Amino acid sequence: MTEQEIYEKLTEIARDIFDEDDLVLTPETTADDVEEWDSMNHINLVVTVESVFGVKFKGAEIEELKNIGDLVEAIKHHLEGR
Amino acid sequence: MINRLWWLPAPQDFRGSLNAAKQAERPAEALRALANTDLDLGQILALDRAIQRLTPEQGAALPTLKLAMLGSSTLDHLLPGLRVSAMRHGFLVDVYVPDYGQYLREVLDPASGLHQFQPDVLLLAMDATHLVGSDLAAEPEAALDKIVSRLTGIWNTARDAWGAQVIQQAVLPSFPALMGSNEYRLAGSPNDLVAQLNARLRAAAAEHQTDILAVDTQAGWDGLLAWHDPALWHRAKQDVSPAAAHHYGELVLRLISARQGRSGKCLVLDLDNTLWGGVIGDDGLSGIVLGQGSTQGEAFVAFQKYARNLSERGIILAVCSKNDEANALEPFERHPDMVLNRGHIASFVANWQDKATNLRRIADELNIGLDSLVFVDDNPFERNIIRRELPMVRVPELPEDPALYAHCVAQSGYFESVAITGEDRARTSLYQVRRASEAARAEATDLDGYLKSLNMVMEWQYFDAIGQQRITQLVNKTNQFNLTTRRYTDAEIGAVIADPAKIGLQVRLRDDYGDHGIIAILIGDLQPEGTLAIETWLMSCRVLGRGVEQACFQVMADEARAAGATAISGRYIPTAKNGMVKDHYPKLGFALAQEAADGTADWLIDLGSVPEQPLFMQIVKGG
């Protein structure tokens, strides 16, 4: 899966979870930029990513995700590891 | 781990459908249709918000249910799945969740928010750590007694104070074993205590009319990690993982629906490739796959046994099949491996009408609502037309492998029951006695609209060497939709290809469900006086009722004109199997030319007077 395809899928997920129809994600996007991105929705985002991409993150990895760029890197890392 | 509602169809363009639903004239209905699909967590959250934003007027069509949820750890993440599941079951829910850990005070204090809320349903959702602790118990028996007595006390309060339905969630077995398979020999093991507690809760629930939410059993099917994520337990005290929120809500709502008498009452079964492998009308009694000796045959027997067992516990069975009735009945009467016999089936409908019309007839005959029907059919075309025409009928998305049919029906929960009465067991015979004999209402099904939505493409080409083998196979095995049942050797098909006076057409069909392969064969023979005689016309019954006959005729008429013909003749030769095409030619506008004593009929149409027929597909020439 290319990075662009990951961003496209991720954008769709984020629009569902954060209730913003025209949300645009960049590598620098963080929880501070998105109104509905609270701690519960952070978990929801991770869990949805896991099921849609078919990957599983470690607990520590989830803690270390600082922005969308980190999340995309983590997805790429797990997809390559398969 | 992935935890999906796999018996529901996948949503088509979720965001587009959601936005359309919000703008719809009756948004609650549109949102309910969307809730009836297999959604991921993000989609659940989006749909849940749309449900919560319904105005009171928009939601007025649905009953509102007051649900209180008491627990010992985080529960908020389960609410979207609960609300979406409620919508799927035709409810709106008003949820009350006090701070976790406060549940005993809420129950005991008559001035608490819970007492003011007066729930219709009380759901108790406690985690293993809270109930049995994560240490080895010193006095396990006493500990279990204490837990069960505390919980039954809460159940009694809820019933006495509010008359509420009480649902006790079984404890998720989230503790690792210390010994292994014989864990029960280690007194006080947390893992074993959970197993014992779940057994004791079931016994107590039976006495107190409390309903058990069997997440422990479900975790056995899906895998514990599909329900409980240890990392999320540590991070956020979520005992049930958000990945399971939708499934959790669905299991809860089934129990609520069952208590309100809204569960399915009747299992409506297709026949070919649903109760046996193959097509009875074409393959015959000895050709269908059923019984010992093959994986598939065993799988169909197992599914029939499952249906029979459902019937014995009070579910009505019905048959809805596109078949000649005599063919459809034959296995029930004569096949040695049939588990179901005619006596199990309260309403038996086998004909060539569309299935929406037939389901209405079955509901009428049995005098039950369409919303009591669960329709099981291997054919996605039939499933989707029912979903579209009769959205109140429950239609599980049957997997392709018959080995999974029974599991699919079981996992769908459409027949969830909370009690068995003697009357349930007698119900099937009751319904057979009560069967109404009135003729079925001929309500119009919007077949045209459905057919247009399928994006059908019919591709035809002349016979060729590549298709020759498949053509030979089809002309020699098709019995039902076959006007003359004329058989050809491979060499004879080769001769048709070579003969300039013969027009052999092979026709394929594809649509949104995929490519159906060659579904029709026509052979025309140009007579010297200018009539094209159709000596063979056969079709696959699977694509019947879609207007393929009309489209094939249009192609053949164009080809006849191009060859200089002025008329087309067609012959029907009756056999034991092909009664369904007796009126094939008159339906296309042909007039009777002559009829013999044995029923053989010759039909004729002048190419100048071919009636215009609406077509719901694109016709393309291939090859």
HADDOCK unambig.tbl for C-alpha pairs under 7 A between the chains (distance, minus, plus):
assign (segid A and resid 13 and name CA) (segid B and resid 42 and name CA) 5.73 0.50 0.50
assign (segid A and resid 16 and name CA) (segid B and resid 42 and name CA) 5.15 0.50 0.50
assign (segid A and resid 16 and name CA) (segid B and resid 43 and name CA) 5.65 0.50 0.50
assign (segid A and resid 16 and name CA) (segid B and resid 45 and name CA) 6.69 0.50 0.50
assign (segid A and resid 16 and name CA) (segid B and resid 46 and name CA) 4.97 0.50 0.50
assign (segid A and resid 17 and name CA) (segid B and resid 42 and name CA) 4.86 0.50 0.50
assign (segid A and resid 17 and name CA) (segid B and resid 45 and name CA) 5.82 0.50 0.50
assign (segid A and resid 17 and name CA) (segid B and resid 46 and name CA) 6.12 0.50 0.50
assign (segid A and resid 19 and name CA) (segid B and resid 46 and name CA) 6.40 0.50 0.50
assign (segid A and resid 44 and name CA) (segid B and resid 242 and name CA) 6.78 0.50 0.50
assign (segid A and resid 47 and name CA) (segid B and resid 243 and name CA) 6.18 0.50 0.50
assign (segid A and resid 48 and name CA) (segid B and resid 40 and name CA) 6.71 0.50 0.50
assign (segid A and resid 48 and name CA) (segid B and resid 41 and name CA) 5.52 0.50 0.50
assign (segid A and resid 48 and name CA) (segid B and resid 42 and name CA) 6.06 0.50 0.50
assign (segid A and resid 51 and name CA) (segid B and resid 1 and name CA) 6.91 0.50 0.50
assign (segid A and resid 51 and name CA) (segid B and resid 2 and name CA) 5.47 0.50 0.50
assign (segid A and resid 59 and name CA) (segid B and resid 231 and name CA) 5.48 0.50 0.50
